[in-house]
Amino acid sequence: MFRRKFDLAWLDGAPIKWSKLAKRVPAAIVVYITALILLRLSLSRFMEIDEAQFVGEVYLAWNYGNSHPPLYNWLVRLALEITQWNWVFSVALVRLSLLGLYHWLCFDAARRLAGDRAGILAITASAFLPQIVWMSIQTTAHTILVMVAAIGIVHAFAIIRAGRGAVGFAWFGFWAAAGALAKYNFFIFLVSFLIAAALTPGIRRQLFRRQIWLSAAIFVVSFAPVVIASLRAPLSATAGRMEKLASSIDYLLVFDVPHLGIDGLLSLGMSTALWAGPALVIFIIGRTRDHPRPAPDGDAEVRVLLLRTVLIGLAAFATLVLAGDYHSVAERYMAPILAPTAILLALYLPQVLGARNLLAIAGFVYILAPVAVAYIALFETPRFTFPFDAVALSIRAQDPTPARIISNRQDDAANVAVQLHWPPEQGSAKDVVLVWHGDESAPHSADLPADAMLLGPAVRVTAPVRNFSGQLRTFNFQRYSVAPQTQVPNSGG
């Protein structure tokens, strides 16, 4: 009776009902993302560094600070309007909703291309991609958006391949535009996908036909204003983030040779392995239970298309790093290139008996990751638990007149400004308040005008971290008066 009641297929070897599981995936994604949003809101009312970067950067523009296109900033602004400017809710809502969209697009694209089993295994593989299951639930911004756009391209292609030409090509143009408006490194993926399609005869005939002009029109109309705005702006406004590739990694300095990014190639290889390696290893191990092992799922041309896309993207990035003598490639930079990894694994390495273990382990990891995030937030001292509210109360008590908050750390300034409710439109404020963390004297800040006049002594605020760690953190602040000709827009929010 117990076996009939609970249907212990996992133990007695009964076949997995893939279609039954597939029907439950959309609801499971909604429940999971809702739980993540509620967890984030319960852990802290302050923002971590990737969330705080949008404070003061949600005015309407075509390019934003840190060399970013506008789409993510626009989404944050929309969320702020919906939530009545609740910053933590807004940034969490955008990021985690995009994460849910990634999961659904990944599942549905694989399912359309190769059936229910591929769809389930694709979302299972995502549990073993650290950038998805770990980083994206606690931080990242533009990175998750560019991954969604890359998977959106694959999903649109799946719709085209299913015979829904106009709809598929419209979505193809939409996701191409979304990726370009998300992060400029998306073009590595898009160009790689188009080259891979051109090299695959069946795909070439299916994709490069008259309806592709619909995709091109949507893309051009959407992206042209950004191109025009970028041409009018300094090169650093769009290519400034390339400087991050030039940062050296200490343990790779021994491989740094003049004029060639050998150390950068090693960094790229390590980032690729860390990004996709765990999932690849686990899927290979999972197949060891199957004798004979199942053949790859889906059409061979589709598998070749996706594999070529990834390999061409990696080769292009490697050439850029080598020729540009770059030294450091962070894992997040690999996001658009490696976005199809979960679908690739589902198609190339399908599971039968091993699938039971994979599903069980993936479910455990999907639960474990938020629990680990909660533990860190509650019992350690991540920066988004620092006592920014105490600093804001002290600033207001000293002088309630709105001022521009500046700091040597942007997330400190943003969190204090948000707690004060001194929005960006207070750019005409005549004062600035310099905030810094620690017991040291006031740091040099390039944002502090040279002719700023000190209005009072430094005030020190020591308060407990807003969790159960029992730790104390010290902040200091000093108020300055700024001459009218040196006033600048407020960075608060």
Secondary structure, DSSP 8 states (H G I E B T S, - for coil): -HHHHHT-HHHH-----HHHHHHHHHHHHHHHHHHHHHHHHHH-SS--HHHHTTTT--SS-SSBGGGB-SHHHHHHHHHHHHTTS-HHHHHHHHHHHHHHHHHHHHHHHHHHHH-HHHHHHHHHHHTT-HHHHTGGGTS-SHHHHHHHHHHHHHHHHHHHHTT-HHHHHHHHHHHHHHHHTT-TTHHHHHHHHHHHHHHSHHHHHHHSSTTHHHHHHHHHHHHHHHHHHHHHS-THHHHGGGGGGG---GGGGGG-BTTB-HHHHHHHHHHHHHHHHHHHHHHHHHGGG-SS-----S-HHHHHHHHHHHHHHHHHHHHHHHHTT-----GGGGHHHHTTHHHHHHHHS--SSHHHHHHHHHHHHHHHHHHHHHHHHHHS--GGGS-HHHHHHHHHHH--S--EEEESSHHHHHHHHHHHT--TT-TT-SEEEEEEESSS-----TTS-TT-EE-S--EEEEEE-SSSS--EEEEEEEEEE--GGG-------
